[in-house]
Amino acid sequence: MKQFDFLKAPYKKGDKAISVASNIRKKLDLIPRIICFLIALVVWIYVFNLNDTDITSTMTLEVKVVGVDALTDSGMMMYGMEKTNVTVTVKGSNRDLKKYSEADYSAYVDVSSLQTAGKHSLPITVKTPTGSSISTTSQEPANVSLFADFYTTKELPLNVFEKYVKISAYDYSIEKSSDTILVKGPKSVVDKMSYAGYTIEGEISLSKTISGFNVGLFDRNGDYIAFDPGTLSYSTDDLTINVNVTTQNSVPIVIKVMGEGSNLIATPERPNVILHGDPGVLSQITEYTITLSEAVAGRNVSVKLTGEYLPSGVTIDGEGTEMQISFANPAPPSVE
């Protein structure tokens, strides 16, 4: 049997013991690894199934309005819808509900299909994230009420009501840059309007210009029509109301001679003139000055009263009338 001698390996009793112990140790090290793998697999399966479990969530969304441009193109408008929130309950996988936030949801009403004037109840549509397992299970409210009407415009007379305190010594007048104001809005509301009004209140002692003001809207019976800025519109940006306050003031006439005769004594036909204008402007005028280039003693000069050189808005009594001015030599100094 020498032909099988090559299968025989050198044999030592100590080497065999070491080899067997090493194999046993390798097998024992493998067992914890297998156990850890099985635990990880169980946890993964649990988490996977947990993420796929359907759960519910509740949120509150603000209801938007869409289709307004299409409604406007048809000559209509909507109004009367208060700010509305809808409470929504959605259902979907745990994974999807954690993936999306409230910003990925929306709620809206579509007004593009409205064709008749009056009150309407429209459904609120809730949109959930596209491509997800999420769906709506309930919502409150389900509908929202609003009004639709045909859009129109109307020119209204602009009336100014005077409730300000008047000073007895002053005269008052009102000037408007326009006698009308253009109002826009739903036909059923605008058709009831008869005029627009603005009230001037408080004590007024100086002229003033009022611009960018708000007006009240009234029906033919004088009843106030509530103004809703989301429904009605008007503009007073190009309109002004001028409150002109005038009074009169008597000031002395002063004669000034610039050249020869400047030392002469001038005596006008009357000592004062009466000026009319804004109280604030008149308070700055202390005299009415007539300037001449020369004067001769014993010779009268005729001049016309004019407001040409007075401040804007100030007028003079007797505008254009002539007045005589006499000149005399000054009295000689007295000798004691």
Disulfide bonds with the S-S distance in Angstrom:
none
